[in-house]
Amino acid sequence: MEKRSLFYPLDQEGLTTLRIQYDWKTGNVFLQASKDWDEDFDWSRYNHDFYVESIKTRTARLLNDVETRAMYEKYGISDYLEEVIDLVRQGKHFGIDCFYNKRLDIRYLGNMHNRKRGINNTRHGVMKGGIRRHEKDENELEVIIDGLNLARAMTFKNIAGELPVGGCKSCVMMDELDLNNMDVCGFLAFCLDEMRCSTGPDMGFPTEMTDVMKDNGFSVQYTCGPNGPLGSSGPPTAYGVFVALKEAVRFLNGSDDMTGMSFAVQGLGEVGASMAGLIADNVKDAKIYVADINSARVDEIVAKYRAKGVDMEAIAPEDVLFAKVDVLSPCAMGGILSEETIPKLNCKIIWGSANNQIKASSVEEECRLSKLLAERNILFQTDWWHNTAGVMFGYEEYKYQKDASLKRTYDDIDRVLPKNTWLNLNKAKELGLTPTECAYKTVMDELYGDD
Ligand code: NAI
């Protein structure tokens, strides 16, 4: 392990846990390091023979704030610790829980942004956000930056979906997960419970992880496994984007009738294929261009809808962004709207599922670029305000487990997303902000305004 790691002093001192907590109201940062279990502790019996609250060692240790800081000083990495604390401060994060399992060689970073929405939700999980895996040799600071940003984005998304949970993101530096290793699975379930989060597997973890967690009685805080009750989150996500789009069209044209409009869909994966299908099935006389780097996928979708008499055509992946259409729907990847691409766009509305469509590393930069889009008379609101149905879908499973219902999810989408898009677009106009700036203002006012 590198010396410039939050885990290095834990490793050297035989400790397991570091908690960094920030209170944005007072500016206080509190640290605590501890030994909470013995190295040979067997995690495969988690939630069977012991629980998250169980005392797991006879030789527990606890270092207070002063002692923890002194420990990082002793190993010459106080400046690194301060760098991480500064990131927590900048993002007004609740903090980071770090769990170190020396024997299993797992470094778990539980990035927690905000609990305000979740604390009175009457459930165990007060925050929600994905769990992703990183290689052990990745740069730890970059993993932390990524995790903190994603945790914050989850707070915003959960507000957009009107969910009673705050935002978090677990980033785990470890070898590829062996789904048969109950020791490892039990430990990962424990870490999530310590943070009081619910999650779904994200990059680097297989979705089967959820089924293993449930089938072995480790955790019901994991959702969206292949054997889950709801299937893929792609179609509901596309549906949410589509019903919100209708409000954007209504805002622009005075009616949500899209008859005869033209569309370009970038990406025909889980969400994009459903989006193209929703347009094809619901918009009379639509002209639809579709693009994907997987040309077989494009051929399959185009053939399917042309057979139904839909005017659908393939467009090259390098041209789709600049197609002359009414609506461009990015459903492939983020970072596509930049200083370079914005002047070349030829659409009136940009409305898709892709996360982080504007290429920016800060909210300020995202808002600046959103103004360039507005100057070009292109209607756009930040994606997390309307691509949140996937998260609503995950919460439905978390709340109702095997009784989760797609019908209720779609009802919730219908109830929440069109209304909030309509409100955001009109509020933005009233305040003279871009819809992106306005969405950020709404969540910031809720999180940091007067209680
Ligand atoms: P996916 O991986 O199923 O599909 C992405 C598709 O884009 C693939 O077919 C891929 O070949 C294609 N693609 C990649 N590069 C491309 C390029 N340069 N030009 C054209 N096509 C390209 O992913 P999924 O689940 O459909 O998600 C799409 C976007 O929506 C992602 O940004 C994802 O983060 C976001 N999203 C997905 C949600 C979900 O529930 N699946 C929820 C919220 C957001």
Boltz pocket constraint, residues with backbone or C-beta under 6 A from the ligand:
constraints:
  - pocket:
      binder: B
      contacts: [[A, 233], [A, 234], [A, 237], [A, 266], [A, 267], [A, 268], [A, 269], [A, 270], [A, 271], [A, 272], [A, 291], [A, 292], [A, 293], [A, 294], [A, 297], [A, 317], [A, 330], [A, 331], [A, 332], [A, 333], [A, 334], [A, 353], [A, 354], [A, 355], [A, 387], [A, 388], [A, 390], [A, 391]]
      max_distance: 6.0
